[in-house]
Amino acid sequence: MANLRTKYLGLNLKNPIIVGSCGLTNSVANLIEIEKKGAGAVVLKSIFEEQIMHEVSRTVAAQNDAFYYPEAEDYISEYTKQHKLQEYIDLIKEAKKAISIPVIASINCTSVGEWTKFAKEIEQAGADALELNIFVLPTDPEKTSSEYENNYFNILEDVKEIVNIPVAIKTSLYFSSLAKTMVKLSWAGVDGLVLFNRYYSPDIDIDKMTMTSTNVFSKHEENALVLRWVALLSNKLKSDLCATTGIHSGDDVIKQLLAGASSVQIVSAIYKKGFDIIPEMIQEIERWMDSKNYESIDDFKGKMSFDKIENPDAYMRIQFMKYFAGIE
Ligand SMILES: Cc1cc2nc3c(=O)[nH]c(=O)nc-3n(C[C@H](O)[C@H](O)[C@H](O)COP(=O)(O)O)c2cc1C
């Protein structure tokens, strides 16, 4: 019988399927269900820098209406921040009591700041690891790529100084040199890289002339982009790779493992098909491993990565003339 155990961030996972950070990982009842359905680990809903600050300003604004005391503002800000954080700390503590699979906390952050001290509290609450969802869209033409990229290194350095638990970065692909930045992050000591974060996509309602959002959930086809980069990077990094975006089936998981990922994260697949997609994926992986006589993940992990295949150019090819030639 196939053994799906894998190691990610130094943690022992019973299988490589991690439920990624989302609204479904925000309640203990769901976490229990996720464990019951067989997931290898879970990433909690992110606590957002902005979320905390938004909450603070809303509370302050509400208080401002009738009786405004400037001294009260500081008190309310501090109280609200602590309250929001306390909710998150409680979620970690309750999760650790309720389930035995690894619990990875998540912070969504954009720069070094006050929030880094939360990382210690997250560790003390019992989180097994911390995923940093770092992203600033590099839109300012006055700023150089290194000004944007240094942010990642500064945050990592600060957080690694504060905590002893493993730290992963969930990253974008908006880098002037993606490969070099990933390698440098790995040298800088990040324990895992989660490729890639998927962002809110802006859209325009042409009748109402308003901004809307589109494509909240991924499609299966989106995992090709991740597959390319997992395969290209997996033998060049000291850190583990976790593939995410567009992973909707057991086959999708197998491909990322073959490319060299240690684990995968799934979110949209669960929103679309429910928690039962987890055991379905596990069964698909087991069936495939049995059919290939693979006993463990290590038997095939990275077997189809850039450095291992005969025609690595397949991962480098980006011009489509050859593919589309003859398609009229
Ligand atoms: C409803 C929803 C909420 C999400 N919330 C978070 C979050 O709080 N933090 C985070 O890092 N990613 C968040 N994500 C992104 C997912 O973790 C994941 O990276 C993305 O959906 C791509 O994976 P998928 O193709 O399996 O959906 C969210 C995604 C969705 C659909």
The ligand as a Gaussian input file, in Angstrom:
#p B3LYP/6-31G(d) Opt

LIG

0 1
 C      -12.172000      32.850000      -0.327000
 C      -10.667000      32.846000      -0.261000
 C      -10.023000      33.374000       0.853000
 C       -8.621000      33.390000       0.899000
 N       -7.998000      33.896000       2.013000
 C       -6.634000      33.873000       2.075000
 C       -5.951000      34.326000       3.227000
 O       -6.527000      34.779000       4.211000
 N       -4.600000      34.268000       3.226000
 C       -3.882000      33.767000       2.166000
 O       -2.650000      33.695000       2.235000
 N       -4.509000      33.307000       1.065000
 C       -5.848000      33.361000       0.997000
 N       -6.483000      32.878000      -0.121000
 C       -5.670000      32.359000      -1.224000
 C       -5.549000      30.841000      -1.108000
 O       -4.870000      30.455000       0.074000
 C       -4.777000      30.251000      -2.304000
 O       -3.461000      30.752000      -2.330000
 C       -5.425000      30.580000      -3.642000
 O       -6.840000      30.467000      -3.587000
 C       -4.881000      29.647000      -4.730000
 O       -5.142000      28.293000      -4.434000
 P       -6.363000      27.506000      -5.146000
 O       -6.108000      27.541000      -6.595000
 O       -6.314000      26.130000      -4.572000
 O       -7.602000      28.256000      -4.781000
 C       -7.865000      32.864000      -0.194000
 C       -8.547000      32.327000      -1.287000
 C       -9.920000      32.319000      -1.347000
 C      -10.607000      31.733000      -2.540000

